[in-house]
Amino acid sequence: MNMKKVLSTLGIDKMNEGVATGTQWLKGSGEKIDSFSPADGKLIASVDGCDKKNYDAVVKQAQTAFEVWKMYPAPKRGEIVRQIGEALRKYKEPLGHLVSYEMGKSLQEGLGEVQEMIDIADFAVGLSRQLYGLTMHSERPMHRMYEQWHPLGVVGIISAFNFPVAVWSWNSFIAWVCGNTCVWKPSEKTPLTAIACQKIVAAVFKANEVPEGINGLVIGGRDAGEWMSNDVRVPLVSATGSTRMGMAVGAAVGARLGRPLLELGGNNAIIISQHADLNIAMRAAVFGAVGTAGQRCTTTRRLIIHEDVYDAFKKKLVAAYKQLNIGNPLDENNHVGPLIDSAAVENYLNTLAEIKKEGGKAIVVGGVLDGEGFESGCYVKPCVYEVTPEMKIVKHETFAPILYVMKYKKLEEAIAIQNNVPQGLSSSIMTLNMREAETFLSHKGSDCGIANVNIGTSGAEIGGAFGGEKETGGGRESGSDSWKAYMRRQTNTINWSDQLPLAQGIKFNV
């Protein structure tokens, strides 16, 4: 698909405004943001970032819209989100191409990310009729107790570059059916996909004659995230990104007694048992390690392999890596695209130097690619290193296609190795042994928010709550009952008697 046509279809100009209250775009007077494609290094377009005045205007409009939006019946809100899903189906091809070109992930992954938005819209539609509370028996006669859920207000969303649109949809679509309004601060590395989504969604809201401000957009740098984190008008801030960023957001939001919802770093491992189907394990390991050029929070970064199959699996791994095609992500024949920018490449190289310093042994050698097709300087070789679990670098997350392999003798040892990192997002075991699988999923097993058997660490479905423990932040988004994070719980008691009995049998006579 021609990129010029893609940009035209999505309404992206050479110079774009980066602040919107819905369909109304405000002239941003903050720092100009240039979006370069890591695929070819070319400038795609530029964006006028927001300043504090712009930001305040968007939040104020979101507050005003909330007073109206929260009174819509939840199924009616769900119907509008259903229409958003239909609009995304219409724009799936151009939006998927833009995701791929601006972020650098493969076209299949770009299209898959838009499909994930469509799927979460479908999920949210069903959810709009299932925002259930509970009824409880009162200890007092002729009393009824129940609990219900109310929307919070304005939900702030800070998203990362690696999933520039999907993670926003996880938050916003569910927040909308719950009755909240949203203000989105996307990554400044991928502003154009955010503008495209804003235009698609705002058109649906306008067609339904809902107030301006239900979907707000503020494109900017670190300042915009800090304004949101410290803003008492934003009761919930959902932030996706590095652990360092999440700690700052969590501290700021917590200091004002707001709610932080954090999805942060991962250092994910696959345990490969001597009882594993090695062909399945290989596919899971390679896709998990090199998909999105290693720039997923669920990327497989460690393989913990039983000593009986260690050498055989290493040989399979080397052979598989030789088959990888690296190049322009819009070419569907390529498996691996570029890193997001030169800073990511520098981080990759620094990590390789640290691995060498600590004594890691290269099984598949890394490096930066140059020459024809690699002019952007952002293409690197996926690499594999033999390490020991005690190495400091192994406990560190590097957002790049670097895979560590190590041995184990007993399952208990493998689980201990897997858990002995600061992060706790995704985990997996490859085994056909039922006892091993159940041990891995038990209290003795993985300490991660996601634990899989015979599938990899990467590629979560929207039906399950997504998130992790420890330095991953503890948040949960997307499926299951994660909708409760976007609402406040209220317990109600109704006395329909002609007396006023007190709880716990207390007597109070006046």
C-alpha positions in Angstrom: 0.0 0.0 0.0 1.5 3.4 -1.1 2.5 5.4 2.0 1.4 8.6 0.5 -2.1 7.1 0.0 -2.0 5.7 3.6 -1.3 9.2 5.1 -4.0 10.8 2.9 -6.6 8.2 3.8 -5.9 8.7 7.5 -5.8 12.5 7.3 -2.1 12.9 8.1 -0.6 16.1 6.8 3.0 17.3 6.6 2.4 19.4 9.7 -0.3 18.3 12.2 -1.8 19.6 15.4 -1.3 17.4 18.3 -4.0 18.5 20.7 -7.7 17.6 20.4 -10.8 17.6 22.6 -12.6 15.3 20.1 -13.2 16.6 16.6 -11.9 20.1 17.7 -8.1 20.4 17.2 -6.2 23.1 19.1 -3.2 24.9 17.9 -0.4 23.4 19.9 2.3 25.8 21.0 4.6 23.3 22.6 7.7 21.7 21.2 7.5 20.5 17.6 7.7 16.7 17.2 9.1 15.2 14.1 8.2 11.6 13.3 10.9 9.7 11.4 10.3 6.1 10.2 12.9 3.7 11.6 12.3 1.6 8.4 14.1 4.1 6.1 15.0 7.1 8.3 12.7 9.5 6.4 10.6 12.2 8.0 7.0 11.1 7.8 5.4 14.3 9.2 5.6 16.7 12.0 3.3 17.6 15.0 2.8 20.7 17.1 3.0 19.4 20.6 0.8 20.7 23.5 1.7 23.2 26.1 0.2 23.5 29.6 -2.6 25.7 28.4 -3.6 23.2 25.7 -3.5 20.4 28.2 -5.7 22.2 30.7 -8.2 22.9 28.0 -8.5 19.2 27.0 -8.9 18.1 30.6 -11.5 20.7 31.3 -13.5 19.6 28.3 -13.2 16.0 29.4 -14.6 16.9 32.8 -17.6 18.7 31.2 -18.2 15.8 28.8 -18.1 13.3 31.7 -21.2 14.9 33.4 -23.2 14.0 30.3 -21.5 10.8 29.2 -21.8 9.1 32.6 -25.6 9.4 32.3 -25.8 7.4 29.1 -27.0 3.9 29.8 -23.9 1.6 29.6 -25.4 -0.5 26.7 -25.8 2.8 24.7 -22.1 3.6 25.4 -21.3 0.1 24.3 -23.2 0.6 21.0 -21.0 3.6 20.2 -17.9 1.6 21.0 -19.3 -1.1 18.6 -19.4 1.5 15.9 -15.8 2.4 16.7 -14.9 -1.2 16.1 -16.6 -1.1 12.7 -14.7 2.1 11.8 -11.5 0.4 12.7 -12.4 -2.5 10.4 -12.8 0.0 7.6 -9.4 1.6 8.3 -7.5 -1.6 9.3 -5.3 -1.7 6.2 -4.0 1.9 6.2 -3.8 2.2 10.0 -1.9 -1.1 10.1 0.5 0.1 7.5 1.1 3.4 9.4 1.7 1.4 12.6 4.3 -0.7 10.8 6.0 2.3 9.1 6.1 4.7 12.0 7.0 2.1 14.7 9.0 -0.4 12.7 7.2 -3.6 13.5 6.4 -6.1 10.7 3.3 -5.4 8.6 1.7 -8.5 9.9 2.2 -7.3 13.4 1.0 -3.8 12.5 -2.2 -5.2 11.0 -2.5 -7.6 14.0 -2.3 -4.6 16.4 -5.3 -3.0 14.7 -7.1 -6.3 14.8 -6.5 -6.3 18.6 -8.2 -2.9 18.8 -11.2 -4.4 16.9 -11.3 -7.4 19.3 -11.2 -5.2 22.4 -14.0 -3.1 21.0 -16.1 -6.3 20.6 -15.1 -7.3 24.2 -16.1 -3.9 25.5 -19.5 -4.0 23.8 -20.4 -7.2 25.6 -19.0 -5.8 28.8 -21.3 -2.8 28.6 -24.2 -5.2 29.6 -22.2 -7.0 32.3 -21.0 -4.3 34.8 -22.3 -6.5 37.6 -22.5 -5.7 41.3 -23.4 -8.1 44.1 -26.3 -8.5 46.6 -25.6 -9.5 50.2 -27.8 -10.6 53.1 -28.0 -8.0 55.9 -27.8 -9.0 59.5 -30.5 -6.5 60.2 -34.2 -7.5 59.4 -35.9 -5.8 56.5 -32.7 -4.4 55.1 -31.2 -5.0 51.7 -27.5 -4.7 50.9 -25.8 -4.5 47.5 -22.8 -3.0 45.8 -22.7 -1.1 42.5 -20.0 0.4 40.4 -19.8 4.0 39.2 -17.4 5.7 36.7 -14.4 7.5 38.0 -14.3 10.6 35.8 -11.4 11.5 33.5 -9.0 8.6 32.8 -5.5 9.5 31.7 -3.7 7.2 29.4 0.1 7.2 28.8 1.1 4.7 26.1 4.4 3.5 24.8 5.8 3.4 21.3 6.0 -0.4 20.9 2.2 -0.9 20.8 1.2 2.7 19.7 -2.5 2.0 19.4 -3.5 -1.3 20.9 -2.7 -0.5 24.6 -4.6 2.8 24.3 -7.6 0.9 23.1 -7.4 -1.6 26.0 -7.8 1.3 28.3 -10.0 3.7 26.5 -12.7 1.3 25.1 -13.2 -0.2 28.5 -13.1 3.1 30.3 -15.7 4.5 27.9 -18.3 1.7 28.4 -17.7 2.2 32.1 -18.8 5.9 31.7 -15.5 7.6 31.9 -13.9 10.1 29.5 -10.3 9.7 28.4 -7.3 11.9 27.8 -4.5 10.2 25.8 -0.8 11.1 26.0 0.8 8.8 23.4 4.5 8.2 22.9 6.2 11.2 21.2 8.0 8.5 19.1 4.7 7.5 17.4 2.5 10.6 17.3 1.0 10.0 13.9 -0.8 6.7 14.7 -2.4 8.5 17.7 -3.6 11.4 15.4 -5.1 8.8 13.0 -6.9 7.0 15.8 -8.2 10.3 17.2 -9.7 11.2 13.9 -11.3 7.8 13.4 -12.8 7.7 16.9 -13.9 11.4 17.0 -15.9 11.0 13.8 -17.9 8.2 15.4 -18.6 10.2 18.5 -19.7 13.1 16.4 -22.0 11.0 14.3 -23.7 9.9 17.6 -24.0 13.6 18.7 -22.2 13.0 22.0 -20.4 15.9 23.7 -16.9 17.0 22.7 -14.3 15.8 25.2 -15.0 12.1 25.6 -11.8 11.3 23.7 -9.0 13.9 24.3 -5.5 13.8 22.8 -2.4 15.6 24.1 0.8 14.9 22.2 3.9 16.0 24.0 7.0 15.0 25.8 7.8 14.2 29.4 6.1 17.4 30.6 2.7 16.3 29.4 3.0 13.0 31.3 4.0 14.9 34.4 1.1 17.3 34.1 -1.3 14.3 33.9 0.4 12.4 36.8 0.1 15.4 39.1 -3.4 16.4 38.0 -6.1 15.9 40.8 -8.7 16.2 38.0 -7.5 12.8 36.6 -8.4 10.2 39.2 -6.8 7.3 37.3 -3.6 7.4 35.3 -2.8 4.2 33.3 0.8 4.2 32.2 2.7 1.8 30.0 6.4 2.0 29.6 9.7 1.5 31.4 9.9 0.6 35.1 11.8 3.9 35.7 8.9 5.9 34.1 6.3 3.9 36.0 8.0 4.5 39.3 7.8 8.3 38.7 4.2 8.1 37.6 3.2 5.9 40.5 4.8 8.2 43.0 3.2 11.3 41.6 -0.3 9.8 41.3 0.0 8.1 44.7 1.1 11.3 46.4 -2.2 12.8 45.6 -4.1 9.6 46.4 -5.0 8.9 42.8 -5.0 5.5 41.2 -2.0 4.4 39.1 -2.5 1.5 36.8 1.0 0.5 35.7 2.2 -1.9 32.9 6.0 -1.8 33.0 9.0 -3.8 32.2 9.4 -7.6 31.6 12.2 -10.0 31.6 10.4 -13.1 30.4 11.7 -16.6 30.4 10.7 -19.9 28.8 11.7 -23.1 30.7 12.4 -25.9 28.2 12.0 -29.2 29.9 13.6 -32.5 28.7 9.9 -33.5 28.2 9.2 -30.7 25.8 8.2 -30.9 22.2 11.3 -29.2 20.9 9.7 -28.1 17.6 6.9 -26.2 19.4 9.5 -24.8 21.9 11.6 -23.6 19.0 8.8 -21.7 17.3 7.7 -20.1 20.6 11.3 -19.1 21.5 12.2 -17.6 18.2 9.0 -15.6 17.7 9.1 -14.5 21.3 12.7 -13.3 21.1 12.7 -11.5 17.7 9.1 -10.4 17.2 8.8 -6.6 17.1 12.6 -6.7 17.1 12.6 -7.6 20.8 10.6 -4.5 21.7 7.7 -6.1 23.4 7.2 -6.1 27.2 6.4 -9.8 26.7 9.5 -10.5 24.6 11.3 -13.7 25.4 14.6 -12.7 26.9 15.8 -15.9 28.6 15.7 -19.6 27.8 16.2 -21.9 30.7 17.0 -25.3 29.1 17.3 -28.7 30.7 20.8 -30.1 30.5 19.6 -33.2 28.7 18.3 -31.2 25.7 20.5 -28.2 26.0 23.0 -28.9 23.2 20.4 -30.2 20.8 18.2 -27.1 21.3 21.1 -24.8 20.8 21.8 -26.3 17.4 18.1 -25.9 16.5 18.2 -22.3 17.7 21.3 -21.4 15.6 19.7 -23.0 12.5 16.5 -21.1 13.0 18.2 -17.7 13.5 20.0 -18.3 10.1 16.6 -18.3 8.4 15.5 -14.9 9.7 15.0 -12.2 7.2 15.8 -8.7 8.5 14.6 -5.6 6.6 11.9 -3.2 5.7 8.9 -4.1 7.9 6.4 -3.4 5.1 7.9 -6.3 3.2 5.9 -9.3 4.4 8.9 -11.6 3.6 10.9 -10.0 6.5 10.6 -11.4 10.0 12.5 -8.6 11.8 12.3 -4.9 11.3 14.3 -2.0 12.9 14.6 -0.8 16.4 12.7 2.4 17.1 15.6 4.9 16.9 19.3 5.5 17.3 19.0 5.6 21.1 17.6 2.1 21.1 20.6 0.9 18.9 23.0 2.5 21.4 21.3 0.7 24.2 21.6 -2.6 22.3 25.3 -2.1 21.7 25.9 -1.1 25.3 24.2 -4.4 26.4 26.4 -6.4 24.1 29.5 -4.8 25.5 28.3 -5.6 29.0 27.5 -9.2 28.1 31.1 -9.6 26.8 32.5 -7.9 29.9 30.6 -10.4 32.2 31.8 -13.4 30.2 28.8 -14.2 28.1 29.5 -16.5 25.1 28.1 -15.6 21.7 26.1 -18.4 20.0 24.6 -16.1 17.4 26.6 -12.9 17.0 24.9 -9.5 17.1 25.8 -6.2 15.5 24.4 -3.2 13.6 23.5 -3.7 9.9 24.4 -1.2 7.3 24.4 -0.9 3.5 21.5 -1.0 1.1 18.1 -1.2 2.8 19.6 -0.4 6.2 20.3 3.3 5.7 18.3 4.4 8.8 20.9 2.8 11.0 18.2 1.2 13.2 18.6 -2.4 12.0 20.4 -4.8 14.3 21.1 -8.5 14.2 19.0 -10.7 16.6 21.6 -12.5 18.7 21.9 -15.3 21.3 24.3 -15.5 24.2 25.2 -18.3 26.6 25.2 -16.9 30.1 24.8 -17.9 33.8 21.8 -16.7 35.8 23.9 -14.8 38.2 25.1 -12.2 35.6 23.9 -8.7 36.4 23.0 -8.0 32.8 20.6 -11.0 32.7 18.4 -9.4 35.3 18.2 -6.2 33.2 15.6 -5.7 30.5 17.1 -4.4 27.2 14.4 -3.5 24.6 16.2 -5.3 21.7 16.4 -8.8 20.2 19.0 -10.2 22.6 18.3 -13.7 23.9 20.1 -15.4 26.8 20.3 -19.2 27.2 21.3 -21.1 30.3 21.1 -24.7 31.7 19.2 -26.3 34.6 19.1 -29.8 36.2 15.9 -29.9 38.2 12.6 -28.1 37.7 12.8 -26.4 41.1 16.1 -24.9 40.0 14.6 -23.6 36.7 11.7 -22.0 38.5 14.0 -20.3 40.9 16.1 -19.0 38.1 13.1 -17.7 36.2 11.7 -15.9 39.3 15.1 -14.4 40.3 14.7 -11.2 38.4 13.1 -7.9 39.4 10.4 -8.1 36.7 7.4 -10.4 36.8 5.3 -10.1 33.6 5.2 -13.2 31.4 6.5 -16.7 31.7 6.2 -20.1 30.1 7.2 -23.7 30.4 7.5 -26.2 27.5 6.7 -29.7 28.8 4.5 -32.7 28.0 4.8 -33.8 31.6 1.6 -32.9 33.5 3.2 -32.8 36.9 5.8 -30.3 35.7 3.1 -28.1 34.1 1.0 -28.1 37.2 4.0 -27.4 39.4 4.8 -24.4 37.2 1.3 -23.0 37.6 1.0 -23.7 41.4 2.2 -21.7 44.4 5.6 -23.3 43.9 5.8 -22.0 40.3 6.0 -18.8 38.3 5.7 -15.5 40.2 4.6 -13.7 37.0 1.2 -12.2 36.1 1.1 -14.4 33.1 2.1 -18.1 33.1 1.8 -20.3 30.0 2.2 -24.0 29.2 3.4 -25.0 25.7 3.0 -21.5 24.3 5.5 -18.7 24.4 5.7 -15.5 26.6 4.5 -13.2 23.8 1.1 -12.7 22.3 -1.5 -12.4 25.1 -5.2 -12.6 24.1 -7.5 -9.7 25.1 -9.9 -12.0 27.0 -7.5 -12.4 29.9 -6.4 -9.7 32.2 -2.9 -8.5 31.1 -0.2 -7.4 33.6 2.5 -8.5 36.0 4.0 -8.3 39.4 7.1 -6.8 41.1 8.7 -4.1 38.9 6.1 -4.8 36.2 3.8 -2.7 38.3 0.9 -4.9 39.4 -1.6 -3.4 36.9 -4.2 -5.4 34.9 -5.7 -4.2 31.6 -7.8 -5.6 28.8 -10.0 -8.7 29.7 -11.5 -10.5 32.7 -12.7 -8.2 35.4 -10.1 -5.5 34.7 -13.0 -3.1 34.1 -13.2 -2.7 37.9 -10.0 -0.6 37.8 -11.9 2.1 35.8 -14.8 2.3 38.3 -15.4 3.0 42.0 -17.2 0.5 44.1 -20.1 1.7 46.3 -21.8 -0.4 49.0 -25.5 0.4 49.5 -27.9 -0.5 52.3 -31.6 0.1 52.2 -33.8 0.0 55.3 -37.4 -0.8 54.3 -38.6 -1.4 57.9 -40.3 1.0 60.3 -37.4 0.5 62.8 -33.7 1.5 62.9 -31.8 -1.6 64.1 -28.0 -1.0 64.4 -25.4 -3.4 63.2 -23.5 -5.7 65.6 -26.5 -5.5 67.9 -25.7 -2.1 69.3 -28.4 -0.4 71.4 -28.9 3.4 71.2 -32.0 4.7 72.8 -32.9 8.3 72.6 
